[in-house]
Amino acid sequence: MKPNLLMVNLAEDLELAGLVWQPEIGDEISHRKEREQVQILVDPQGLTPGELRSIFLWLPTVEQLVHQFEARQAIVEHVGFELSKSSMIYRTVIKFKEAQIEAAHESMRVAMGFALRDLLLVNNDEAIH
């Protein structure tokens, strides 16, 4: 799967798990109907946040993912590169209350996104923007 398409699919998973996007200029987005069309939101063209959310998927950056963990009072215990004879991956470990969430992938951004998705599914009390 192409890296952009993997991130687009993950963005959709994050949205389904409860992540709410508050559109800002500079956000990386993908058009819902043309999923491989990834771009930066430069001009919202007078569209409301709700209209933008219905047309585009938000692809959060690493920094935005960290912000989402902080907003949920989750502790980013580890994000790092692991190298072994059989693999080269990024591992993310998140602590939330008594739970520990781990995710791994060849991309740090995707590994963190998987961890956020799992956190959202564990802590589905309410949406945090």
LOKOL-642824 format. One record per residue (C-alpha): residue number from 0; residue in three letters; x negated, y, z negated. Coordinates in steps of 0.1 Angstrom, whole numbers, padded with zeros to 4 digits. Layout:
// LOKOL-642824
<NUM "Ala" <X Y Z>>
...
***
This chain:
// LOKOL-642824
<0 "Met" <0000 0000 0000>>
<1 "Lys" <-0013 0035 0009>>
<2 "Pro" <-0024 0055 -0022>>
<3 "Asn" <0000 0083 -0015>>
<4 "Leu" <0029 0059 -0012>>
<5 "Leu" <0020 0041 -0044>>
<6 "Met" <0021 0074 -0062>>
<7 "Val" <0054 0083 -0046>>
<8 "Asn" <0069 0050 -0057>>
<9 "Leu" <0055 0056 -0092>>
<10 "Ala" <0070 0091 -0092>>
<11 "Glu" <0104 0076 -0084>>
<12 "Asp" <0099 0051 -0113>>
<13 "Leu" <0091 0079 -0136>>
<14 "Glu" <0122 0098 -0126>>
<15 "Leu" <0144 0067 -0131>>
<16 "Ala" <0128 0062 -0166>>
<17 "Gly" <0139 0097 -0175>>
<18 "Leu" <0111 0121 -0166>>
<19 "Val" <0127 0155 -0156>>
<20 "Trp" <0108 0178 -0133>>
<21 "Gln" <0109 0215 -0138>>
<22 "Pro" <0097 0227 -0104>>
<23 "Glu" <0068 0251 -0103>>
<24 "Ile" <0048 0265 -0074>>
<25 "Gly" <0017 0244 -0070>>
<26 "Asp" <0033 0211 -0079>>
<27 "Glu" <0025 0181 -0056>>
<28 "Ile" <0057 0168 -0041>>
<29 "Ser" <0070 0142 -0016>>
<30 "His" <0101 0145 0005>>
<31 "Arg" <0126 0119 -0005>>
<32 "Lys" <0136 0110 0030>>
<33 "Glu" <0101 0111 0045>>
<34 "Arg" <0083 0095 0016>>
<35 "Glu" <0048 0097 0031>>
<36 "Gln" <0051 0134 0036>>
<37 "Val" <0032 0147 0005>>
<38 "Gln" <0026 0184 0001>>
<39 "Ile" <0022 0212 -0024>>
<40 "Leu" <0053 0233 -0034>>
<41 "Val" <0044 0268 -0021>>
<42 "Asp" <0077 0284 -0014>>
<43 "Pro" <0109 0271 -0030>>
<44 "Gln" <0128 0290 -0002>>
<45 "Gly" <0155 0301 -0026>>
<46 "Leu" <0164 0266 -0037>>
<47 "Thr" <0175 0260 -0073>>
<48 "Pro" <0155 0236 -0095>>
<49 "Gly" <0184 0210 -0091>>
<50 "Glu" <0183 0214 -0053>>
<51 "Leu" <0145 0209 -0053>>
<52 "Arg" <0148 0178 -0074>>
<53 "Ser" <0174 0164 -0050>>
<54 "Ile" <0152 0169 -0020>>
<55 "Phe" <0117 0162 -0034>>
<56 "Leu" <0100 0138 -0058>>
<57 "Trp" <0074 0153 -0082>>
<58 "Leu" <0040 0136 -0082>>
<59 "Pro" <0025 0148 -0115>>
<60 "Thr" <-0012 0154 -0116>>
<61 "Val" <-0035 0140 -0143>>
<62 "Glu" <-0032 0172 -0163>>
<63 "Gln" <0006 0172 -0160>>
<64 "Leu" <0007 0136 -0172>>
<65 "Val" <-0014 0145 -0202>>
<66 "His" <0010 0173 -0210>>
<67 "Gln" <0039 0148 -0208>>
<68 "Phe" <0022 0126 -0234>>
<69 "Glu" <0016 0156 -0256>>
<70 "Ala" <0052 0167 -0253>>
<71 "Arg" <0063 0133 -0266>>
<72 "Gln" <0038 0134 -0294>>
<73 "Ala" <0020 0103 -0280>>
<74 "Ile" <-0017 0100 -0286>>
<75 "Val" <-0039 0094 -0256>>
<76 "Glu" <-0063 0070 -0273>>
<77 "His" <-0083 0060 -0243>>
<78 "Val" <-0086 0069 -0206>>
<79 "Gly" <-0117 0056 -0189>>
<80 "Phe" <-0134 0036 -0162>>
<81 "Glu" <-0141 -0001 -0169>>
<82 "Leu" <-0165 -0020 -0148>>
<83 "Ser" <-0169 -0058 -0149>>
<84 "Lys" <-0182 -0084 -0124>>
<85 "Ser" <-0147 -0089 -0112>>
<86 "Ser" <-0131 -0054 -0112>>
<87 "Met" <-0135 -0017 -0113>>
<88 "Ile" <-0104 -0001 -0129>>
<89 "Tyr" <-0093 0028 -0151>>
<90 "Arg" <-0076 0018 -0183>>
<91 "Thr" <-0052 0040 -0203>>
<92 "Val" <-0042 0033 -0239>>
<93 "Ile" <-0015 0054 -0255>>
<94 "Lys" <-0004 0052 -0291>>
<95 "Phe" <0032 0061 -0299>>
<96 "Lys" <0046 0056 -0334>>
<97 "Glu" <0038 0019 -0340>>
<98 "Ala" <0036 0010 -0303>>
<99 "Gln" <0005 0008 -0282>>
<100 "Ile" <0009 0011 -0245>>
<101 "Glu" <-0018 0000 -0220>>
<102 "Ala" <-0020 0003 -0183>>
<103 "Ala" <-0047 -0002 -0157>>
<104 "His" <-0053 0006 -0121>>
<105 "Glu" <-0080 0016 -0096>>
<106 "Ser" <-0068 0052 -0098>>
<107 "Met" <-0068 0071 -0131>>
<108 "Arg" <-0037 0090 -0121>>
<109 "Val" <-0018 0059 -0114>>
<110 "Ala" <-0030 0041 -0146>>
<111 "Met" <-0018 0072 -0166>>
<112 "Gly" <0015 0073 -0147>>
<113 "Phe" <0021 0036 -0154>>
<114 "Ala" <0015 0043 -0191>>
<115 "Leu" <0039 0073 -0191>>
<116 "Arg" <0066 0052 -0174>>
<117 "Asp" <0062 0025 -0201>>
<118 "Leu" <0063 0052 -0228>>
<119 "Leu" <0095 0067 -0213>>
<120 "Leu" <0111 0032 -0213>>
<121 "Val" <0101 0026 -0249>>
<122 "Asn" <0112 0061 -0261>>
<123 "Asn" <0143 0067 -0241>>
<124 "Asp" <0160 0088 -0268>>
<125 "Glu" <0162 0120 -0248>>
<126 "Ala" <0147 0138 -0218>>
<127 "Ile" <0118 0162 -0224>>
<128 "His" <0109 0186 -0197>>
***
